[in-house]
Amino acid sequence: MKRITSLIRAACLAAPLTVAALAAPAAHATGTWCSQGKPVRFAGITWESGNFTSEVLRYIVKNGYGCQTDTVPGSTAATETALSRNDLQVWAEQWTGRSEIIAGAVKAGTVKLVGDTLPGGTKEGWYVPDYVVHGDPKRGIKPVAPDLLSVSDLPKYKSLFTDDEEPDHGRFLNCPSGWDCERVNTRLLKLLKLDDTYTNFRPGTGAALDAAISSAYARGKPILTYYWEPAALMAKYKFVQLKMPPFNEACWKTLRDPNSAQPCVSSYLVSQLKIGVSTPFSQAEPDVTAFFSKVNFPIDFLNTTILDMTEHKVDAQAEALKFLKEHPEMWKAWVPADVATKVQKSLGA
């Protein structure tokens, strides 16, 4: 009896306690990673949708599958490299076709991309407020460009989007300098022969881009801008996306390649949002990987969630808890019943 008591005491003292790990009961996991006490390290994603998704996954992995977890901060390139080396195990929002590091790791077999967290994929392009095309009777705004449907229509509307500093030009609100989308948009302006009629305006930061859009929208003023989904502003405001020439994979590559001698026009690549998992972890924890493969959020829900985070200054962990408490009908479809029960119990429900 004395020996059994000593063994129990030793086992309790050996149980790891980390700040990042939430208390969780032994769970469904039958793999060999979590059962050995190895922490599941998540990339610290800096943008809202990725941060939110990461925290939802992390909570379920901790409380439903009994794993220790941690979050590893760092730049996108640094954490993607860490994933490829199994120094971290999960990258919760990988935009397919955008990372050479991940593409190389998938080809080498060190990383797997699983699931489809945003059915239909991302959206990127050039937008105008809906009231520019359709008006807004509630605000007393009449449509000023009812025939504006495509980027090919923009030359005749340059005076509508007048640039404050160059009144004989329209203003195209681009991404901040250094962003991948800024480089692509700059090439598109030239290839579409719009650089003679539109100023390529680059705000200093992403926040400045959002502020310029919000200011114009609040005043009911016409504005031409690049933007993307999922994003908070897409839930807050209503936009019309201008048609572009169809997507062409070869041309898309030339738009992204600064050394391309013959760039050509293409609309933006529709990226699928997937979960990057290191291959050793995926092999060790097939049940967790199966859970990842079922995760998905409708685009309108994700946009609204990001808007809630930004407008109310809610951090991703709090937003994830709110989601798990308020939308069990969504996340319970991703996991087995016993895992769902453990997660529900940890939430106090």
Secondary structure, DSSP 8 states (H G I E B T S, - for coil): -HHHHHHHHHHHHHS---SS-------S--SSSGGGT--EEEE---SHHHHHHHHHHHHHHHHHH---EEEE---HHHHHHHHHTTSS-EEEEEETTS-HHHHHHHHHTSEEEE--SSTT--EEEEEEEHHHHH-BGGGTB--S-TT--BGGGGGGGTTTTB-SS-TTSEEEE---TTSHHHHHHHHHHHHTT-TTTEEEE--SSHHHHHHHHHHHHHHT---EEEEEES-THHHHS-EEE-B-S---HHHHHHHH-TT-SS----------EEEEEEHHHHHH-HHHHHHHTT----HHHHHHHHHHHHHTT--HHHHHHHHHHH-HHHHGGGS-HHHHHHHHHHTT-
